[in-house]
Amino acid sequence: MIAIGSRGSALALWQADHVRSRLEGLGHEVTIRVITTTGDRLLDRRLAAVGGKGAFLKEIEEELQGGAVDLAVHSLKDVPVALPEGLQLCAILERADPRDALLSAGPRLDELPPGARVGTTSLRRQSQVRALRPDVTLADLRGNVETRIRKLRERQYDAILLALAGLVRLGRQDEATEVLDPERFLPAPGQGAIALECRADDAQIRAAVAPLDHAPTAGAVTAERAFLAALGGGCNVPLGAYARWVTEGLRLGAFVARADGSGLVRGERTGAEPEAVGRALAEDLLSRGARELLP
């Protein structure tokens, strides 16, 4: 029996159930254990104040280290580049659509009226909105996908920003007013990908999940996370990164900015080796002013 540890939100449980179905299709018996995390309990605080995106992993990883569960299922964009001792990412599933989506009563991002209240807690999204639409008002938005959409419907916000992959997985993609082109609005490193985490010494689990690993996705997100790691790996810096395979190799686009959208430095790099592409693009942006944007 393989025990999966997961958060209890609808999206997290969809992801865990998807992994369970894949593993059962390979002949394994699987159970899901719901684990409440710090991030789930403190939804009224900014992520940076409760430990960043790692606040959604801490308790799950502790259960994994202690042997209470065998496998953790995460949204890769929530996984810090430095993992706890004894744990590793053992598979990256094929990526869903990595783009961000704008939800509103009708207007697209360029059509929102001046002063419109746009909900997002992500520094990455805030900085890009400020760069594109400095005349709108940004407001923090916490909660699961359903809660965020409810707050929009209650007119607490004029528009909100969410990951398209989450909407698709919950069958709510039709509620997106606009899907934002990565050429002008870059997603978070790893966005749209599901990551599996296990104990590094658990050869049996590593072998069980190996067929779920999608090499092209793993290569792309490796470049994105190498870029993130080279810039310090934290969630307190507005940055985005998106890699895709093209004829010439792996093409990575990325940006770094201040929270107010100023000083935005953006670049692109293509190469064959994901880690090298990520590091090289980070060095390029640092040399062009990104270093001054880091805390």
C-alpha positions as CSV (number, residue, x, y, z in Angstrom):
1,M,0.0,0.0,0.0
2,I,1.4,3.4,-1.0
3,A,0.2,6.3,1.3
4,I,0.0,9.7,-0.4
5,G,0.1,12.8,1.7
6,S,-1.9,15.8,0.4
7,R,-3.5,19.1,1.4
8,G,-7.2,19.0,1.7
9,S,-8.2,21.6,-0.8
10,A,-10.3,20.5,-3.9
11,L,-7.3,21.2,-6.2
12,A,-4.8,19.4,-4.0
13,L,-7.2,16.4,-3.7
14,W,-7.7,16.4,-7.5
15,Q,-4.0,16.2,-8.0
16,A,-3.5,13.4,-5.3
17,D,-6.4,11.4,-6.8
18,H,-4.9,11.8,-10.3
19,V,-1.7,10.4,-9.0
20,R,-3.5,7.6,-7.2
21,S,-5.4,6.7,-10.4
22,R,-2.1,6.6,-12.4
23,L,-0.4,4.4,-9.8
24,E,-3.5,2.1,-9.5
25,G,-3.3,1.7,-13.3
26,L,0.2,0.3,-12.8
27,G,-1.1,-2.2,-10.3
28,H,-0.3,-0.5,-7.0
29,E,-2.7,-0.1,-4.0
30,V,-2.9,3.5,-2.9
31,T,-4.5,5.5,-0.2
32,I,-4.6,9.3,0.4
33,R,-4.1,10.9,3.7
34,V,-5.2,14.6,4.1
35,I,-2.7,16.8,6.1
36,T,-3.5,20.3,7.1
37,T,-0.6,22.7,6.6
38,T,0.4,26.0,8.1
39,G,-0.5,27.8,4.9
40,D,-4.0,26.3,5.1
41,R,-4.5,27.4,8.7
42,L,-3.3,31.0,8.3
43,L,-5.2,32.0,5.2
44,D,-5.6,35.6,6.5
45,R,-1.9,36.3,6.4
46,R,0.5,37.1,3.5
47,L,2.5,34.1,2.4
48,A,5.8,35.7,3.2
49,A,4.7,36.2,6.8
50,V,4.0,32.5,7.3
51,G,7.0,31.0,5.6
52,G,6.4,31.6,1.9
53,K,5.1,28.8,-0.4
54,G,6.9,26.3,1.8
55,A,4.1,26.9,4.4
56,F,2.0,24.6,2.2
57,L,4.5,21.7,2.4
58,K,6.0,21.7,5.9
59,E,3.7,19.4,7.7
60,I,3.4,17.1,4.7
61,E,7.2,16.8,4.5
62,E,7.4,16.1,8.2
63,E,4.9,13.2,7.8
64,L,7.0,12.0,4.8
65,Q,10.2,12.1,6.8
66,G,8.6,10.3,9.7
67,G,7.3,7.5,7.5
68,A,3.6,8.2,8.1
69,V,3.2,8.7,4.3
70,D,5.3,7.4,1.4
71,L,4.7,10.0,-1.2
72,A,3.8,13.7,-1.3
73,V,1.9,15.3,-4.2
74,H,2.6,19.0,-4.7
75,S,2.0,21.8,-7.2
76,L,5.6,22.2,-8.3
77,K,5.4,26.0,-8.2
78,D,4.9,25.7,-4.4
79,V,8.0,23.6,-3.9
80,P,11.1,25.5,-2.7
81,V,14.3,24.8,-4.6
82,A,16.0,23.5,-1.4
83,L,14.3,20.4,0.0
84,P,14.5,19.1,3.6
85,E,17.2,16.6,4.3
86,G,16.5,13.1,3.2
87,L,13.7,14.1,0.7
88,Q,13.8,14.4,-3.1
89,L,11.6,15.0,-6.1
90,C,11.1,11.6,-7.6
91,A,8.8,12.3,-10.5
92,I,7.4,15.3,-12.5
93,L,4.2,14.6,-14.3
94,E,3.4,16.0,-17.7
95,R,2.7,19.7,-17.4
96,A,-0.7,21.2,-17.9
97,D,-1.1,24.7,-19.4
98,P,1.3,26.9,-17.4
99,R,-0.4,30.2,-18.2
100,D,-2.1,32.6,-15.8
101,A,-5.8,33.5,-16.3
102,L,-7.7,36.7,-15.5
103,L,-11.2,36.3,-14.2
104,S,-13.5,39.4,-14.3
105,A,-17.1,40.4,-15.1
106,G,-16.0,40.8,-18.7
107,P,-13.1,43.2,-19.3
108,R,-9.7,41.8,-20.3
109,L,-6.6,43.1,-18.5
110,D,-6.1,45.9,-21.0
111,E,-9.8,46.9,-20.7
112,L,-10.1,47.1,-17.0
113,P,-11.2,50.7,-15.9
114,P,-8.6,52.8,-14.1
115,G,-8.7,52.1,-10.4
116,A,-10.2,48.6,-10.9
117,R,-9.5,46.3,-7.9
118,V,-7.4,43.3,-9.0
119,G,-6.9,40.5,-6.5
120,T,-3.6,38.6,-6.2
121,T,-1.1,37.9,-3.4
122,S,1.6,36.8,-5.8
123,L,4.5,39.3,-6.0
124,R,5.2,38.0,-9.5
125,R,1.6,38.7,-10.7
126,Q,1.5,42.0,-8.9
127,S,4.7,43.3,-10.5
128,Q,3.6,42.3,-14.0
129,V,0.2,43.9,-13.6
130,R,1.8,47.1,-12.3
131,A,4.2,47.1,-15.3
132,L,1.3,46.6,-17.7
133,R,-1.5,48.5,-15.9
134,P,-0.1,51.0,-13.3
135,D,-3.5,52.6,-13.1
136,V,-5.3,49.7,-11.4
137,T,-5.4,48.9,-7.7
138,L,-3.9,45.7,-6.4
139,A,-5.3,43.9,-3.4
140,D,-4.2,40.8,-1.5
141,L,-6.2,37.6,-2.2
142,R,-5.9,34.5,-0.2
143,G,-7.8,31.2,-0.1
144,N,-8.4,28.2,-2.3
145,V,-9.6,28.5,-5.9
146,E,-13.3,28.3,-4.9
147,T,-12.9,30.9,-2.2
148,R,-11.1,33.3,-4.6
149,I,-13.8,33.0,-7.3
150,R,-16.5,33.5,-4.7
151,K,-14.9,36.7,-3.6
152,L,-14.9,37.9,-7.2
153,R,-18.5,37.0,-7.6
154,E,-19.3,38.9,-4.4
155,R,-17.7,41.9,-6.1
156,Q,-14.9,42.2,-3.5
157,Y,-12.7,42.5,-6.6
158,D,-13.2,43.6,-10.1
159,A,-10.8,40.9,-11.4
160,I,-8.6,38.2,-10.0
161,L,-5.6,36.2,-11.3
162,L,-5.3,32.5,-11.0
163,A,-3.2,29.7,-12.6
164,L,-5.1,28.3,-15.6
165,A,-4.1,24.7,-14.8
166,G,-6.0,24.8,-11.5
167,L,-9.1,26.0,-13.2
168,V,-8.8,23.3,-15.8
169,R,-8.3,20.6,-13.2
170,L,-11.4,21.8,-11.3
171,G,-13.5,22.1,-14.5
172,R,-13.8,25.8,-14.2
173,Q,-11.7,27.0,-17.1
174,D,-14.8,28.5,-18.8
175,E,-14.8,31.1,-16.0
176,A,-11.5,32.6,-17.3
177,T,-12.1,35.9,-19.1
178,E,-8.6,36.0,-20.6
179,V,-5.6,33.6,-20.7
180,L,-2.5,35.7,-20.5
181,D,0.2,35.1,-23.1
182,P,3.6,34.2,-21.5
183,E,5.3,36.5,-24.0
184,R,3.9,39.4,-21.9
185,F,2.9,37.8,-18.6
186,L,5.4,35.1,-17.4
187,P,4.2,32.2,-15.1
188,A,5.9,31.0,-12.0
189,P,8.7,28.5,-12.3
190,G,7.1,25.0,-12.4
191,Q,3.6,26.4,-12.8
192,G,1.2,23.8,-14.2
193,A,3.4,20.8,-13.2
194,I,2.6,18.2,-10.5
195,A,5.7,17.1,-8.5
196,L,6.0,13.9,-6.5
197,E,8.3,13.9,-3.4
198,C,9.6,10.9,-1.5
199,R,12.3,9.8,0.9
200,A,15.6,9.7,-1.0
201,D,16.4,6.2,0.4
202,D,13.0,4.7,-0.6
203,A,14.0,2.8,-3.7
204,Q,10.7,1.0,-3.8
205,I,8.6,4.2,-4.1
206,R,11.1,5.7,-6.6
207,A,10.7,2.7,-8.8
208,A,6.9,2.7,-8.4
209,V,6.6,6.4,-9.6
210,A,9.3,6.3,-12.2
211,P,6.8,5.6,-15.1
212,L,4.9,8.8,-14.2
213,D,7.9,11.0,-14.8
214,H,7.6,13.1,-18.0
215,A,11.1,13.8,-19.2
216,P,10.3,16.9,-21.4
217,T,8.5,18.5,-18.5
218,A,11.2,17.6,-16.1
219,G,13.8,19.2,-18.3
220,A,11.8,22.4,-18.7
221,V,11.1,22.9,-15.0
222,T,14.7,22.0,-14.2
223,A,15.8,25.1,-16.2
224,E,13.1,27.2,-14.5
225,R,14.1,26.1,-11.0
226,A,17.8,26.5,-11.8
227,F,17.1,30.1,-12.7
228,L,15.1,30.5,-9.5
229,A,17.9,28.9,-7.4
230,A,20.6,31.2,-8.9
231,L,18.6,34.2,-7.8
232,G,18.3,33.0,-4.2
233,G,15.2,30.7,-4.5
234,G,12.9,32.8,-2.4
235,C,9.3,34.0,-2.9
236,N,10.1,37.5,-1.8
237,V,11.3,38.5,-5.2
238,P,8.9,39.1,-8.1
239,L,10.2,36.8,-10.8
240,G,8.8,34.5,-13.5
241,A,10.3,31.8,-15.7
242,Y,8.9,29.6,-18.5
243,A,10.9,27.1,-20.6
244,R,9.7,25.2,-23.6
245,W,11.3,22.9,-26.1
246,V,11.9,24.3,-29.6
247,T,13.9,23.0,-32.6
248,E,17.1,24.6,-31.3
249,G,16.8,23.1,-27.8
250,L,15.3,24.4,-24.6
251,R,14.2,28.0,-24.7
252,L,13.8,29.8,-21.3
253,G,12.3,33.2,-20.8
254,A,12.4,34.9,-17.4
255,F,12.1,38.3,-15.7
256,V,13.0,39.9,-12.3
257,A,11.4,43.1,-11.1
258,R,10.6,45.2,-8.0
259,A,7.2,44.6,-6.4
260,D,5.9,47.9,-7.9
261,G,6.8,46.6,-11.4
262,S,9.7,49.0,-11.8
263,G,13.2,48.0,-12.8
264,L,11.9,45.0,-14.7
265,V,14.7,43.0,-16.4
266,R,13.7,40.3,-18.9
267,G,15.7,37.9,-21.0
268,E,15.8,34.7,-22.9
269,R,18.3,31.9,-23.4
270,T,18.3,28.7,-25.5
271,G,20.5,25.7,-25.0
272,A,20.6,21.9,-24.7
273,E,21.3,21.4,-20.9
274,P,18.5,22.6,-18.6
275,E,20.6,23.5,-15.5
276,A,23.1,25.4,-17.6
277,V,20.3,27.3,-19.5
278,G,18.8,28.4,-16.2
279,R,22.0,29.5,-14.6
280,A,23.2,31.3,-17.7
281,L,20.0,33.3,-18.0
282,A,20.2,34.2,-14.3
283,E,23.7,35.4,-14.8
284,D,22.7,37.5,-17.8
285,L,19.8,39.2,-15.9
286,L,22.0,39.8,-12.8
287,S,24.6,41.5,-15.1
288,R,21.8,43.7,-16.5
289,G,20.5,45.1,-13.3
290,A,18.6,42.3,-11.6
291,R,21.2,42.1,-8.8
292,E,20.0,45.5,-7.5
293,L,16.4,44.2,-7.3
294,L,17.2,41.3,-4.9
295,P,16.8,41.8,-1.2
